[in-house]
């Protein structure tokens, strides 16, 4: 089972380049990043993210073209099931997942159009900093440098 935090679900413009993205915060985080900005997401909290909930979230957020799971939880089969539901029921949307792990399984890369990997390391900086350890892949291609715009580093 994958759980999400309904009150933290929001449309964002900066998580995935050139996409109007519905970002869904997932609990049961596997990471242990020092300085984590959302330590409560390590807990087993929130509501179950089912295909019916996914459909409702998409219907309630007209105009999105990407669905992002901010976290992957602890149930890979449920995660892959949500990705498959998105692929078949909403083929117009791109699928994205952020993982705090250094690497994810090939099945996750295959199920999602965008995959972000890497724990947050404060000294390395966030994704928009050229020294970041985090990486964003689009169909296997590292597109992290697309975040490195003059004036946004920091």
URDAQUI-V121517 format. One record per pair of residues at least 6 apart in sequence whose C-alpha atoms are under 6 Angstrom apart, sorted by the first residue. I is the first residue (numbers start at 1). J is the second residue. If there is no record, write none. Layout:
# URDAQUI-V121517
i: (I & I)
j: (J & J)
This chain:
# URDAQUI-V121517
i: (1 & 1 & 2 & 2 & 2 & 3 & 3 & 3 & 3 & 3 & 3 & 4 & 4 & 4 & 4 & 4 & 4 & 5 & 5 & 9 & 9 & 10 & 10 & 11 & 11 & 11 & 12 & 13 & 20 & 20 & 21 & 21 & 21 & 22 & 22 & 23 & 24 & 24 & 25 & 26 & 26 & 27 & 27 & 27 & 28 & 28 & 28 & 28 & 28 & 29 & 29 & 29 & 31 & 33 & 33 & 65 & 66 & 66 & 66 & 67 & 68 & 68 & 69 & 70 & 71 & 71 & 83 & 95 & 95 & 96 & 96 & 96 & 96 & 97 & 98 & 98 & 99 & 99 & 100 & 100 & 100 & 101 & 101 & 101 & 102 & 102 & 113 & 113 & 114 & 114 & 115 & 115 & 116 & 116 & 117 & 117 & 118 & 124 & 124 & 125 & 126 & 127 & 128 & 128 & 128 & 129 & 129 & 135 & 136 & 136 & 136 & 137)
j: (75 & 78 & 48 & 49 & 73 & 26 & 27 & 46 & 47 & 48 & 49 & 25 & 26 & 27 & 46 & 47 & 49 & 25 & 46 & 23 & 24 & 22 & 23 & 21 & 22 & 23 & 21 & 20 & 64 & 65 & 64 & 66 & 67 & 67 & 68 & 68 & 69 & 70 & 70 & 70 & 71 & 41 & 42 & 73 & 41 & 42 & 43 & 44 & 73 & 41 & 42 & 73 & 100 & 119 & 120 & 93 & 93 & 94 & 95 & 95 & 96 & 97 & 97 & 98 & 98 & 99 & 111 & 112 & 113 & 112 & 113 & 114 & 115 & 115 & 115 & 116 & 116 & 117 & 117 & 118 & 119 & 117 & 118 & 119 & 117 & 118 & 138 & 139 & 137 & 138 & 136 & 137 & 135 & 136 & 134 & 135 & 134 & 131 & 132 & 132 & 132 & 134 & 147 & 148 & 153 & 153 & 154 & 144 & 142 & 143 & 144 & 143)
